[in-house]
Amino acid sequence: MQIFKEKLLDFCSKDETALDIGCADGKFTLSVAPFFKNVYGIDTSKVNLDIAKSHSSDEGSKNVEYSLQDAEHTSFEDSFFDVAYCRRGPTFYKEYYRILKTGGYYLEIGIGEMDTVELKMIFGRGQGYGKWDKSRLDENLKELQDLGFKVIFAENFHYFEYYPSYTKIDLFLQGVPIFEDFNSEKDRELLGKYVEKFQTPKGIRLPRHRVVMVSKKLK
Ligand SMILES: C[S@@+](CC[C@H](N)C(=O)[O-])C[C@H]1O[C@@H](n2cnc3c(N)ncnc32)[C@H](O)[C@@H]1O
């Protein structure tokens, strides 16, 4: 979603240091690195970080440093970062508050409670299953405000994705954690049901839900 990157670029500066929380393969990290003085990427997946590090000789990666760290308790000093951001990664706000400078910004794009809801209903399981009436945005905002962040932007985004075939949606589900235990063989019947019900002239429809937040550390 372009909106998140636009928001992030609104708060970046060539003399600022940023943290990418759950940076994975570093693709996004590299795409914003030219707009900051330094970017640190952390992740708990060594496999992902090895991929990220394999691009470290690429142009535009000179100011990027990756480390294997749990976002809940990082090794960074208090008030080290001007900006911390998280794209669908872990949300340990207390730690993010600690490592941000006063006046620093925390930005997040997360997965909303209604994400792929009709698919999860057919499967009877999945990430956040059944918590449809608990607003992820409201919960996160409360936690951020309780810690001393001032929320300056917060919005839900609902949209549809369309998959051209059963094979494509099956492939997609193999690579994402919507169902941690997704199994192409065992889940064939359930996915078949979904495909039959949500086939449209544009393709197989999947409802997506993202929440975008920007907050500022007040003191
Ligand atoms: C859905 S991926 C998002 C990747 C990347 N931010 C992006 O937008 O492409 C979530 C990432 O967060 C990482 N992660 C999960 N828990 C973590 C934790 N406690 N500390 C650091 N990284 C974590 C995962 O290993 C994974 O790479």
PDBQT file of the ligand as one rigid body, heavy atoms in Angstrom, charges set to zero:
ROOT
HETATM    1  C1  LIG A 301       4.969 -10.206   7.470  1.00  0.00    +0.000 C 
HETATM    2  S1  LIG A 301       6.682 -10.067   7.598  1.00  0.00    +0.000 S 
HETATM    3  C2  LIG A 301       6.879  -8.373   7.089  1.00  0.00    +0.000 C 
HETATM    4  C3  LIG A 301       8.147  -8.133   6.406  1.00  0.00    +0.000 C 
HETATM    5  C4  LIG A 301       8.496  -6.711   5.976  1.00  0.00    +0.000 C 
HETATM    6  N1  LIG A 301       8.342  -5.764   7.049  1.00  0.00    +0.000 N 
HETATM    7  C5  LIG A 301       7.708  -6.306   4.771  1.00  0.00    +0.000 C 
HETATM    8  O1  LIG A 301       6.858  -5.447   4.883  1.00  0.00    +0.000 OA
HETATM    9  O2  LIG A 301       7.947  -6.862   3.693  1.00  0.00    +0.000 OA
HETATM   10  C6  LIG A 301       6.985  -9.945   9.351  1.00  0.00    +0.000 C 
HETATM   11  C7  LIG A 301       8.459 -10.035   9.739  1.00  0.00    +0.000 C 
HETATM   12  O3  LIG A 301       8.577  -9.771  11.136  1.00  0.00    +0.000 OA
HETATM   13  C8  LIG A 301       9.543 -10.660  11.681  1.00  0.00    +0.000 C 
HETATM   14  N2  LIG A 301       9.320 -10.790  13.124  1.00  0.00    +0.000 N 
HETATM   15  C9  LIG A 301       8.310 -11.468  13.730  1.00  0.00    +0.000 A 
HETATM   16  N3  LIG A 301       8.431 -11.366  15.067  1.00  0.00    +0.000 NA
HETATM   17  C10 LIG A 301       9.538 -10.596  15.312  1.00  0.00    +0.000 A 
HETATM   18  C11 LIG A 301      10.165 -10.112  16.495  1.00  0.00    +0.000 A 
HETATM   19  N4  LIG A 301       9.690 -10.398  17.703  1.00  0.00    +0.000 N 
HETATM   20  N5  LIG A 301      11.254  -9.332  16.360  1.00  0.00    +0.000 NA
HETATM   21  C12 LIG A 301      11.755  -9.027  15.141  1.00  0.00    +0.000 A 
HETATM   22  N6  LIG A 301      11.197  -9.462  13.987  1.00  0.00    +0.000 NA
HETATM   23  C13 LIG A 301      10.102 -10.235  14.064  1.00  0.00    +0.000 A 
HETATM   24  C14 LIG A 301       9.345 -11.940  10.898  1.00  0.00    +0.000 C 
HETATM   25  O4  LIG A 301      10.485 -12.770  10.958  1.00  0.00    +0.000 OA
HETATM   26  C15 LIG A 301       9.055 -11.409   9.489  1.00  0.00    +0.000 C 
HETATM   27  O5  LIG A 301      10.214 -11.300   8.724  1.00  0.00    +0.000 OA
ENDROOT
TORSDOF 0
